[in-house]
Amino acid sequence: MPRKPFAPGAALVAVAALAVGLAGCTGGPGTDGDAADAKGGDPAATSQSAEPGRYQTLPEACGLPSRSTVRGMLPGDGQHLSSAEADKLYGGQADITYDTDRRVGCHWTRETDAGTRHLSLDIQRVVSYDAAVSDDDKAQGIYDSKELAAQIPSGGGTGSSPTAPPSKDTKGSKGTGGSKGAKGGAAAAGKDPAKAPAGKASASGKPGTDASEDPSASPGGDALGDKNTASATPPTADPSAGTGASTAPRVLDGLADAAFLNDKLITADSGVHRDVTVVFRTSNVIVTITYDQWSTDKSMLPESQELQDKARSLADELADRLAE
């Protein structure tokens, strides 16, 4: 049988086609793999995570204020206390919380012939689980919502009295300046439900605070929370209302990263009480101080100045302690 002639050109074409096919099979997966590695191992992507807040834990709340400060805020009208009674009174009662690294609190109460004074302290550590939002920014959003709920005037309370909060339009205008306005939209996402429902009624149960942002409210509260359930009536004439902006609800300058003071005079069936609240933020921690005085004699109205001065002094002390 005669042999077929050998064609060198055809062989070269077949070899070239085979080489192209092999290159196509091996090159495709290699390109995709490079792209996947670039996404997963890109150091620029991981560097976008926001920094954590300064505080990773919280102090014991009842031991944070000094004994002398608590004693000054709970005057006894000359009442003599034994050593055991003084330790119980000034030592305070710790609030019940699920996680003491996220939220702690304490409250004190003293009854006298002149009336009853209550002091409560709530400390919340905020943690952001969004890599694009820092703990500080998340805390600022929660703080902004509290200030908004308290109807604090944007101008620091000038020309306003504790019984005449500004309109909602006035409140909204404050969002145009400073970091508070920029982060106000995050308030709805700033809830931190670390507080147990058991324990005392916290500051959220009192006028001028944001109950929706404070999960520490409790149906099993102390005497302070029980009194707040009384049906309130419009307050009587407030002797502090004519003192000008010095005692009006206002933003507080020079206290931590952000702070405000609220002041409410309320009459109820059981008497009259004035509630002074100071809220401040330092990094990713929000501190709420609630200080009030009750009187069963509705003609004896508690004055703002003393309560505000003592609450502000305590806030300064706590801010210094937390900064240590």
TORKOL-4160 file (C-alpha; in steps of 0.2 Angstrom, whole numbers, padded with zeros to 4 digits, m for minus):
324
<pt num="1" X="0000" Y="0000" Z="0000"/>
<pt num="2" X="0007" Y="0017" Z="m0004"/>
<pt num="3" X="0011" Y="0029" Z="0010"/>
<pt num="4" X="0002" Y="0045" Z="0012"/>
<pt num="5" X="0013" Y="0060" Z="0009"/>
<pt num="6" X="0018" Y="0070" Z="0025"/>
<pt num="7" X="0012" Y="0088" Z="0026"/>
<pt num="8" X="0023" Y="0099" Z="0038"/>
<pt num="9" X="0012" Y="0114" Z="0037"/>
<pt num="10" X="m0003" Y="0105" Z="0043"/>
<pt num="11" X="0006" Y="0098" Z="0058"/>
<pt num="12" X="0012" Y="0115" Z="0063"/>
<pt num="13" X="m0006" Y="0122" Z="0062"/>
<pt num="14" X="m0012" Y="0108" Z="0074"/>
<pt num="15" X="0002" Y="0111" Z="0086"/>
<pt num="16" X="m0002" Y="0130" Z="0087"/>
<pt num="17" X="m0020" Y="0127" Z="0090"/>
<pt num="18" X="m0016" Y="0115" Z="0104"/>
<pt num="19" X="m0005" Y="0127" Z="0112"/>
<pt num="20" X="m0018" Y="0141" Z="0111"/>
<pt num="21" X="m0031" Y="0129" Z="0119"/>
<pt num="22" X="m0020" Y="0125" Z="0133"/>
<pt num="23" X="m0016" Y="0143" Z="0137"/>
<pt num="24" X="m0035" Y="0147" Z="0137"/>
<pt num="25" X="m0039" Y="0133" Z="0150"/>
<pt num="26" X="m0025" Y="0138" Z="0162"/>
<pt num="27" X="m0026" Y="0157" Z="0160"/>
<pt num="28" X="m0044" Y="0159" Z="0165"/>
<pt num="29" X="m0044" Y="0151" Z="0182"/>
<pt num="30" X="m0028" Y="0160" Z="0186"/>
<pt num="31" X="m0035" Y="0177" Z="0182"/>
<pt num="32" X="m0051" Y="0174" Z="0193"/>
<pt num="33" X="m0040" Y="0168" Z="0207"/>
<pt num="34" X="m0029" Y="0183" Z="0207"/>
<pt num="35" X="m0045" Y="0194" Z="0207"/>
<pt num="36" X="m0052" Y="0184" Z="0222"/>
<pt num="37" X="m0036" Y="0185" Z="0232"/>
<pt num="38" X="m0035" Y="0204" Z="0228"/>
<pt num="39" X="m0052" Y="0206" Z="0237"/>
<pt num="40" X="m0049" Y="0195" Z="0251"/>
<pt num="41" X="m0032" Y="0201" Z="0256"/>
<pt num="42" X="m0033" Y="0219" Z="0252"/>
<pt num="43" X="m0026" Y="0228" Z="0267"/>
<pt num="44" X="m0035" Y="0244" Z="0262"/>
<pt num="45" X="m0051" Y="0235" Z="0265"/>
<pt num="46" X="m0047" Y="0230" Z="0282"/>
<pt num="47" X="m0040" Y="0247" Z="0287"/>
<pt num="48" X="m0057" Y="0255" Z="0284"/>
<pt num="49" X="m0064" Y="0248" Z="0301"/>
<pt num="50" X="m0068" Y="0262" Z="0313"/>
<pt num="51" X="m0058" Y="0263" Z="0329"/>
<pt num="52" X="m0065" Y="0256" Z="0345"/>
<pt num="53" X="m0070" Y="0268" Z="0360"/>
<pt num="54" X="m0058" Y="0272" Z="0374"/>
<pt num="55" X="m0068" Y="0262" Z="0387"/>
<pt num="56" X="m0068" Y="0243" Z="0386"/>
<pt num="57" X="m0076" Y="0241" Z="0404"/>
<pt num="58" X="m0085" Y="0251" Z="0417"/>
<pt num="59" X="m0082" Y="0255" Z="0435"/>
<pt num="60" X="m0093" Y="0250" Z="0450"/>
<pt num="61" X="m0106" Y="0264" Z="0450"/>
<pt num="62" X="m0110" Y="0265" Z="0468"/>
<pt num="63" X="m0091" Y="0268" Z="0472"/>
<pt num="64" X="m0088" Y="0281" Z="0459"/>
<pt num="65" X="m0095" Y="0297" Z="0468"/>
<pt num="66" X="m0085" Y="0301" Z="0484"/>
<pt num="67" X="m0094" Y="0299" Z="0500"/>
<pt num="68" X="m0093" Y="0317" Z="0504"/>
<pt num="69" X="m0102" Y="0322" Z="0488"/>
<pt num="70" X="m0116" Y="0310" Z="0491"/>
<pt num="71" X="m0117" Y="0316" Z="0509"/>
<pt num="72" X="m0119" Y="0334" Z="0503"/>
<pt num="73" X="m0133" Y="0329" Z="0490"/>
<pt num="74" X="m0143" Y="0320" Z="0503"/>
<pt num="75" X="m0144" Y="0332" Z="0518"/>
<pt num="76" X="m0152" Y="0325" Z="0534"/>
<pt num="77" X="m0158" Y="0341" Z="0543"/>
<pt num="78" X="m0147" Y="0336" Z="0558"/>
<pt num="79" X="m0152" Y="0318" Z="0559"/>
<pt num="80" X="m0140" Y="0307" Z="0568"/>
<pt num="81" X="m0135" Y="0291" Z="0559"/>
<pt num="82" X="m0126" Y="0276" Z="0566"/>
<pt num="83" X="m0111" Y="0270" Z="0557"/>
<pt num="84" X="m0121" Y="0256" Z="0549"/>
<pt num="85" X="m0135" Y="0267" Z="0544"/>
<pt num="86" X="m0122" Y="0279" Z="0536"/>
<pt num="87" X="m0114" Y="0265" Z="0526"/>
<pt num="88" X="m0131" Y="0259" Z="0520"/>
<pt num="89" X="m0137" Y="0276" Z="0515"/>
<pt num="90" X="m0121" Y="0283" Z="0507"/>
<pt num="91" X="m0116" Y="0267" Z="0500"/>
<pt num="92" X="m0131" Y="0267" Z="0488"/>
<pt num="93" X="m0140" Y="0252" Z="0480"/>
<pt num="94" X="m0133" Y="0245" Z="0464"/>
<pt num="95" X="m0145" Y="0243" Z="0449"/>
<pt num="96" X="m0147" Y="0226" Z="0442"/>
<pt num="97" X="m0140" Y="0224" Z="0425"/>
<pt num="98" X="m0137" Y="0209" Z="0413"/>
<pt num="99" X="m0119" Y="0214" Z="0408"/>
<pt num="100" X="m0109" Y="0226" Z="0420"/>
<pt num="101" X="m0096" Y="0229" Z="0406"/>
<pt num="102" X="m0110" Y="0237" Z="0396"/>
<pt num="103" X="m0121" Y="0246" Z="0409"/>
<pt num="104" X="m0120" Y="0249" Z="0428"/>
<pt num="105" X="m0131" Y="0260" Z="0439"/>
<pt num="106" X="m0134" Y="0265" Z="0457"/>
<pt num="107" X="m0147" Y="0275" Z="0467"/>
<pt num="108" X="m0148" Y="0284" Z="0484"/>
<pt num="109" X="m0163" Y="0290" Z="0494"/>
<pt num="110" X="m0165" Y="0300" Z="0510"/>
<pt num="111" X="m0181" Y="0305" Z="0518"/>
<pt num="112" X="m0182" Y="0320" Z="0530"/>
<pt num="113" X="m0195" Y="0331" Z="0538"/>
<pt num="114" X="m0192" Y="0344" Z="0524"/>
<pt num="115" X="m0195" Y="0331" Z="0510"/>
<pt num="116" X="m0186" Y="0317" Z="0501"/>
<pt num="117" X="m0171" Y="0317" Z="0489"/>
<pt num="118" X="m0167" Y="0304" Z="0476"/>
<pt num="119" X="m0150" Y="0303" Z="0467"/>
<pt num="120" X="m0148" Y="0290" Z="0453"/>
<pt num="121" X="m0133" Y="0287" Z="0442"/>
<pt num="122" X="m0133" Y="0277" Z="0426"/>
<pt num="123" X="m0118" Y="0273" Z="0415"/>
<pt num="124" X="m0119" Y="0265" Z="0398"/>
<pt num="125" X="m0104" Y="0259" Z="0387"/>
<pt num="126" X="m0109" Y="0260" Z="0369"/>
<pt num="127" X="m0102" Y="0247" Z="0357"/>
<pt num="128" X="m0104" Y="0249" Z="0338"/>
<pt num="129" X="m0105" Y="0233" Z="0328"/>
<pt num="130" X="m0104" Y="0242" Z="0311"/>
<pt num="131" X="m0086" Y="0243" Z="0305"/>
<pt num="132" X="m0090" Y="0259" Z="0297"/>
<pt num="133" X="m0096" Y="0268" Z="0313"/>
<pt num="134" X="m0085" Y="0270" Z="0328"/>
<pt num="135" X="m0090" Y="0267" Z="0346"/>
<pt num="136" X="m0089" Y="0286" Z="0349"/>
<pt num="137" X="m0100" Y="0290" Z="0334"/>
<pt num="138" X="m0113" Y="0278" Z="0340"/>
<pt num="139" X="m0113" Y="0285" Z="0357"/>
<pt num="140" X="m0115" Y="0302" Z="0350"/>
<pt num="141" X="m0130" Y="0297" Z="0341"/>
<pt num="142" X="m0138" Y="0290" Z="0357"/>
<pt num="143" X="m0133" Y="0306" Z="0366"/>
<pt num="144" X="m0141" Y="0317" Z="0352"/>
<pt num="145" X="m0157" Y="0307" Z="0354"/>
<pt num="146" X="m0158" Y="0310" Z="0373"/>
<pt num="147" X="m0155" Y="0329" Z="0370"/>
<pt num="148" X="m0168" Y="0330" Z="0357"/>
<pt num="149" X="m0181" Y="0321" Z="0368"/>
<pt num="150" X="m0177" Y="0333" Z="0383"/>
<pt num="151" X="m0181" Y="0347" Z="0371"/>
<pt num="152" X="m0165" Y="0356" Z="0376"/>
<pt num="153" X="m0164" Y="0373" Z="0367"/>
<pt num="154" X="m0151" Y="0375" Z="0353"/>
<pt num="155" X="m0145" Y="0391" Z="0360"/>
<pt num="156" X="m0141" Y="0384" Z="0377"/>
<pt num="157" X="m0157" Y="0389" Z="0385"/>
<pt num="158" X="m0156" Y="0408" Z="0383"/>
<pt num="159" X="m0173" Y="0416" Z="0386"/>
<pt num="160" X="m0181" Y="0399" Z="0391"/>
<pt num="161" X="m0188" Y="0393" Z="0407"/>
<pt num="162" X="m0188" Y="0375" Z="0414"/>
<pt num="163" X="m0207" Y="0375" Z="0411"/>
<pt num="164" X="m0207" Y="0382" Z="0393"/>
<pt num="165" X="m0198" Y="0370" Z="0381"/>
<pt num="166" X="m0195" Y="0376" Z="0363"/>
<pt num="167" X="m0205" Y="0370" Z="0348"/>
<pt num="168" X="m0200" Y="0355" Z="0338"/>
<pt num="169" X="m0195" Y="0366" Z="0324"/>
<pt num="170" X="m0183" Y="0375" Z="0335"/>
<pt num="171" X="m0176" Y="0359" Z="0341"/>
<pt num="172" X="m0173" Y="0353" Z="0323"/>
<pt num="173" X="m0163" Y="0368" Z="0319"/>
<pt num="174" X="m0148" Y="0363" Z="0330"/>
<pt num="175" X="m0144" Y="0349" Z="0319"/>
<pt num="176" X="m0135" Y="0361" Z="0307"/>
<pt num="177" X="m0120" Y="0364" Z="0317"/>
<pt num="178" X="m0107" Y="0353" Z="0325"/>
<pt num="179" X="m0104" Y="0335" Z="0325"/>
<pt num="180" X="m0120" Y="0332" Z="0335"/>
<pt num="181" X="m0131" Y="0337" Z="0320"/>
<pt num="182" X="m0120" Y="0326" Z="0308"/>
<pt num="183" X="m0123" Y="0311" Z="0319"/>
<pt num="184" X="m0141" Y="0314" Z="0324"/>
<pt num="185" X="m0148" Y="0303" Z="0311"/>
<pt num="186" X="m0139" Y="0288" Z="0319"/>
<pt num="187" X="m0150" Y="0290" Z="0335"/>
<pt num="188" X="m0162" Y="0277" Z="0330"/>
<pt num="189" X="m0149" Y="0264" Z="0328"/>
<pt num="190" X="m0140" Y="0269" Z="0344"/>
<pt num="191" X="m0150" Y="0258" Z="0356"/>
<pt num="192" X="m0140" Y="0247" Z="0368"/>
<pt num="193" X="m0152" Y="0235" Z="0377"/>
<pt num="194" X="m0139" Y="0230" Z="0390"/>
<pt num="195" X="m0149" Y="0235" Z="0405"/>
<pt num="196" X="m0160" Y="0223" Z="0414"/>
<pt num="197" X="m0179" Y="0225" Z="0415"/>
<pt num="198" X="m0178" Y="0221" Z="0433"/>
<pt num="199" X="m0171" Y="0233" Z="0446"/>
<pt num="200" X="m0176" Y="0252" Z="0449"/>
<pt num="201" X="m0184" Y="0263" Z="0438"/>
<pt num="202" X="m0170" Y="0273" Z="0429"/>
<pt num="203" X="m0169" Y="0291" Z="0424"/>
<pt num="204" X="m0179" Y="0287" Z="0408"/>
<pt num="205" X="m0195" Y="0286" Z="0419"/>
<pt num="206" X="m0192" Y="0304" Z="0424"/>
<pt num="207" X="m0197" Y="0319" Z="0414"/>
<pt num="208" X="m0185" Y="0326" Z="0401"/>
<pt num="209" X="m0176" Y="0309" Z="0397"/>
<pt num="210" X="m0178" Y="0297" Z="0383"/>
<pt num="211" X="m0187" Y="0282" Z="0388"/>
<pt num="212" X="m0185" Y="0274" Z="0371"/>
<pt num="213" X="m0166" Y="0275" Z="0372"/>
<pt num="214" X="m0164" Y="0269" Z="0390"/>
<pt num="215" X="m0168" Y="0250" Z="0392"/>
<pt num="216" X="m0165" Y="0252" Z="0410"/>
<pt num="217" X="m0183" Y="0256" Z="0414"/>
<pt num="218" X="m0191" Y="0243" Z="0426"/>
<pt num="219" X="m0208" Y="0240" Z="0432"/>
<pt num="220" X="m0201" Y="0235" Z="0449"/>
<pt num="221" X="m0193" Y="0251" Z="0454"/>
<pt num="222" X="m0189" Y="0260" Z="0470"/>
<pt num="223" X="m0199" Y="0273" Z="0478"/>
<pt num="224" X="m0193" Y="0286" Z="0465"/>
<pt num="225" X="m0200" Y="0276" Z="0451"/>
<pt num="226" X="m0216" Y="0272" Z="0461"/>
<pt num="227" X="m0219" Y="0291" Z="0464"/>
<pt num="228" X="m0217" Y="0295" Z="0445"/>
<pt num="229" X="m0233" Y="0284" Z="0442"/>
<pt num="230" X="m0244" Y="0297" Z="0451"/>
<pt num="231" X="m0255" Y="0307" Z="0439"/>
<pt num="232" X="m0246" Y="0324" Z="0436"/>
<pt num="233" X="m0255" Y="0340" Z="0435"/>
<pt num="234" X="m0248" Y="0357" Z="0427"/>
<pt num="235" X="m0234" Y="0364" Z="0439"/>
<pt num="236" X="m0238" Y="0378" Z="0450"/>
<pt num="237" X="m0229" Y="0395" Z="0449"/>
<pt num="238" X="m0210" Y="0391" Z="0448"/>
<pt num="239" X="m0200" Y="0404" Z="0458"/>
<pt num="240" X="m0185" Y="0399" Z="0447"/>
<pt num="241" X="m0193" Y="0403" Z="0431"/>
<pt num="242" X="m0189" Y="0421" Z="0432"/>
<pt num="243" X="m0171" Y="0419" Z="0436"/>
<pt num="244" X="m0166" Y="0419" Z="0417"/>
<pt num="245" X="m0155" Y="0407" Z="0407"/>
<pt num="246" X="m0144" Y="0402" Z="0422"/>
<pt num="247" X="m0156" Y="0389" Z="0428"/>
<pt num="248" X="m0165" Y="0385" Z="0411"/>
<pt num="249" X="m0163" Y="0368" Z="0402"/>
<pt num="250" X="m0147" Y="0370" Z="0392"/>
<pt num="251" X="m0131" Y="0363" Z="0384"/>
<pt num="252" X="m0117" Y="0363" Z="0396"/>
<pt num="253" X="m0100" Y="0369" Z="0389"/>
<pt num="254" X="m0084" Y="0362" Z="0396"/>
<pt num="255" X="m0091" Y="0345" Z="0402"/>
<pt num="256" X="m0083" Y="0330" Z="0394"/>
<pt num="257" X="m0086" Y="0328" Z="0375"/>
<pt num="258" X="m0105" Y="0334" Z="0376"/>
<pt num="259" X="m0117" Y="0337" Z="0390"/>
<pt num="260" X="m0134" Y="0345" Z="0394"/>
<pt num="261" X="m0144" Y="0349" Z="0409"/>
<pt num="262" X="m0163" Y="0348" Z="0411"/>
<pt num="263" X="m0174" Y="0354" Z="0424"/>
<pt num="264" X="m0192" Y="0350" Z="0427"/>
<pt num="265" X="m0205" Y="0355" Z="0441"/>
<pt num="266" X="m0219" Y="0343" Z="0442"/>
<pt num="267" X="m0234" Y="0343" Z="0454"/>
<pt num="268" X="m0243" Y="0326" Z="0457"/>
<pt num="269" X="m0256" Y="0320" Z="0469"/>
<pt num="270" X="m0243" Y="0316" Z="0482"/>
<pt num="271" X="m0234" Y="0333" Z="0482"/>
<pt num="272" X="m0222" Y="0343" Z="0471"/>
<pt num="273" X="m0205" Y="0338" Z="0465"/>
<pt num="274" X="m0191" Y="0345" Z="0455"/>
<pt num="275" X="m0181" Y="0334" Z="0444"/>
<pt num="276" X="m0163" Y="0339" Z="0438"/>
<pt num="277" X="m0155" Y="0328" Z="0425"/>
<pt num="278" X="m0137" Y="0330" Z="0418"/>
<pt num="279" X="m0132" Y="0319" Z="0404"/>
<pt num="280" X="m0114" Y="0319" Z="0397"/>
<pt num="281" X="m0104" Y="0309" Z="0384"/>
<pt num="282" X="m0086" Y="0305" Z="0386"/>
<pt num="283" X="m0079" Y="0294" Z="0371"/>
<pt num="284" X="m0091" Y="0279" Z="0370"/>
<pt num="285" X="m0098" Y="0281" Z="0388"/>
<pt num="286" X="m0114" Y="0290" Z="0392"/>
<pt num="287" X="m0118" Y="0295" Z="0410"/>
<pt num="288" X="m0135" Y="0301" Z="0416"/>
<pt num="289" X="m0137" Y="0309" Z="0433"/>
<pt num="290" X="m0154" Y="0312" Z="0440"/>
<pt num="291" X="m0156" Y="0322" Z="0456"/>
<pt num="292" X="m0173" Y="0327" Z="0463"/>
<pt num="293" X="m0182" Y="0334" Z="0478"/>
<pt num="294" X="m0199" Y="0329" Z="0484"/>
<pt num="295" X="m0211" Y="0339" Z="0495"/>
<pt num="296" X="m0228" Y="0335" Z="0501"/>
<pt num="297" X="m0231" Y="0353" Z="0504"/>
<pt num="298" X="m0236" Y="0360" Z="0487"/>
<pt num="299" X="m0233" Y="0378" Z="0493"/>
<pt num="300" X="m0214" Y="0373" Z="0497"/>
<pt num="301" X="m0207" Y="0372" Z="0479"/>
<pt num="302" X="m0189" Y="0365" Z="0478"/>
<pt num="303" X="m0177" Y="0378" Z="0470"/>
<pt num="304" X="m0167" Y="0375" Z="0455"/>
<pt num="305" X="m0151" Y="0383" Z="0459"/>
<pt num="306" X="m0145" Y="0371" Z="0473"/>
<pt num="307" X="m0150" Y="0355" Z="0464"/>
<pt num="308" X="m0142" Y="0361" Z="0448"/>
<pt num="309" X="m0126" Y="0366" Z="0456"/>
<pt num="310" X="m0124" Y="0349" Z="0466"/>
<pt num="311" X="m0129" Y="0339" Z="0450"/>
<pt num="312" X="m0116" Y="0349" Z="0439"/>
<pt num="313" X="m0103" Y="0347" Z="0453"/>
<pt num="314" X="m0106" Y="0328" Z="0453"/>
<pt num="315" X="m0105" Y="0327" Z="0434"/>
<pt num="316" X="m0088" Y="0336" Z="0434"/>
<pt num="317" X="m0082" Y="0324" Z="0448"/>
<pt num="318" X="m0088" Y="0309" Z="0438"/>
<pt num="319" X="m0080" Y="0315" Z="0422"/>
<pt num="320" X="m0063" Y="0317" Z="0430"/>
<pt num="321" X="m0064" Y="0300" Z="0438"/>
<pt num="322" X="m0068" Y="0292" Z="0421"/>
<pt num="323" X="m0054" Y="0301" Z="0413"/>
<pt num="324" X="m0041" Y="0294" Z="0425"/>
